Structure formats: C-alpha cells, structure tokens
C-alpha cells in the first residue's frame, strides 16, 4: 500500500495513483509513452503541439486502446488547429490539457466548462499567478534546470514562491528524476513532480537509441541555456548543431526561421497566413519581436531531426541538466516504482513505523 503522503491533491485532481507527471515533449511523448506512464500509475501528456488535429485524435484513440487510465493532451492555444483540438479533447473525454505560451481565456473557460482539467506550464511567479487568474486548475512550475524553454530562477527558489502565492496544486519541474527529488518537492509544498528528460530516457520512449546515447553521455556543464534558436531561453545539450547555430548571423537565423516556419505549418496543417497571424498574436501577448516569434518554428523542426530522424549532431537536443546524472534506460514501470520506493524510504527514515508519536508519548502509563 502506497504511503498516504504520496496521495496528494494532484492525484485526486487527475485520477492517477502517484503524483508523477510525464511532460509532453515534442516528438517524444507518443501514445506508447503516455499509456506506459498511465498504466504505471503516473499521468502522461500526449505531445499534440507538433501534430495536426487529425493526428491528435489518432493519438487519443491509440492511448485509449492501450490504457483505461486518465491521460492528458498538450497543445499551443495560438496554433491554427487549437479550437479543433479542444473539441477533440472534450469529445473523447480527455482528463486534462497542458499548454504554455499565449493561453486564451475563452479556450480555458470552454475546457473547464466541459470538466477538462487545465494545467499550464510556467517558468516565473508572475506567469503562475496570471495562469490561475485565467482559470488554471493547477500549474507546473519549471525551474531553470529544466529542458527546452525555461526560466532563469532555479527550482528551489521559484517553487516555494509559487506555492506561497497560489491556492491551486503546484507541480515541480526542472531537476527531478527520483524519489528523493519527489520528497524534496513535497517538502516545499508542491503536490507532485513533472519530468521530461527522465521519461525520455526510458525504453518505451520512441527516440532512436543513438540519440538517447547522446543524452546518457552528456555532461551537466555542457547542458546550456541559449536564446539562439528562437530568441527565447532554451536549455539544450551543446552539440555540433547548437555550436553552429551560435555562430550564425541574425539574417541567417531569420532565413532559417522562414524555412522552418513553412515546414512546420505544413506539418501541422496550417498556412503561411496562419503562421504570420499566430506570430503577430504571440508578439502582442509576449512582448517579443516579430523576428523572435517567427523563429518559434525553429525549435520543433530542428528537434525533429534528432528525435525522429536519429541525427543527434544535426538536430537540437533539448534537455534538463538532470541528464548529466542519468546513466540507465529503465522501463517506465521500473522508473515509477523506483521513484515511489525511494520516496517511501525517505519517509520511513524521517518517520519510522515503530517510532513513538508525540501524542502517545504524552499519555500516562497506566498500571494494572
């Protein structure tokens, strides 16, 4: 029987056994990984942000064939197919959705009215507060140690700030891989952890083995933050591709963004006009330059090169710093059970089963 301390508000909100979320990594969080996570007691999100609405529906149906457990879908609310993806999530009874940049309040309200749990990912205190004002049921807070787009404040500083500011469940992300990390997050007041890199390095993850090996041999100090890819800070492994990008001129980056933007809109069923419209909306909401917003398509297309095509030196490798401490490829089930076992051992160490409780210690000894 699982320790009651691990049955948090997050478990009750999402209907999962353990307070462990598998994040929606583009090209990584496919139906197999999501279903494996849910079947092992965690909660998985499908990476719908790099899919057309039709592919999202196929993914939802594939997950439902592999698990009876609840699961979620991630998507961008500014993408051309967002409204259709929302309808699909509602129609197919998806338990939760996750999102990040440029949320739309009307879309959040529609999801909540249908009983879909809304859990955005944020990297700053002000964004967490704003997300709840817009209706979020919980928030994933990613510290600067996290992979991909990330903030500048470390998890152990950011997490307690957000916990103190919000009443909704807060989930810790950025720098977590095991039961010790889970217990550290709970001690700060979080209701669970969300992990990307650790789930990427599992056997069920669809990423080619040679790309996984690049992660396993990575060094923590070489998992850096760069703004070169799309003008926003992203944490990635400093491979040959990223080194080449660091030396590319602003004009060269803009040209690359236009090429990747056209490829990304074709991939997700959009159009050139839709891409420009989305870029303009992002510019207005985020205060970014038009060039930065146009560059947003660089990340998914260059990640695809490594994560799908298996060319780790020719594509981008988004990664949390935690990759530098990981050296194995367990199954998802093995990983989650290991996390739970480690967490329970921490709890036992601080509160052994045979310890006398403070209340009982004060009771007088009754003699016969």
Secondary structure, 3 states (H helix, E strand, C coil): CCCHHHCCHHHHHHCCCCCEEECCCCCCCCHHHHHHHHHCCCEEEEEHHHCCHHHHHHHHHHHHHHCCCCCEEECCCCCCCHHHHHHHHHHCCCCEEECCCCCCHHHHHHHHHCCCEEEEEECCHHHHHHHHHCCCCEEEEECCCCCEECCCCCHHHHHHHHHHHCCCEEEEECCCCCHHHHHHHHHCCCCEEEECHHHHCECCCCCCHHHHHHHHCCCHHHEEEECCCCCCCEEEECCHHHHHHHCCCHHHHHHHHHHHHHHHHHHCCCCHHHHHHHHHHHHHHHCCCHHHHHCHHHHHHHHHHHHCCCCCCCCCCECCHHHHHCCCCECHHHHHHHHHHHHHHHHHHHCCCCCCCHHHHCCCCCCC
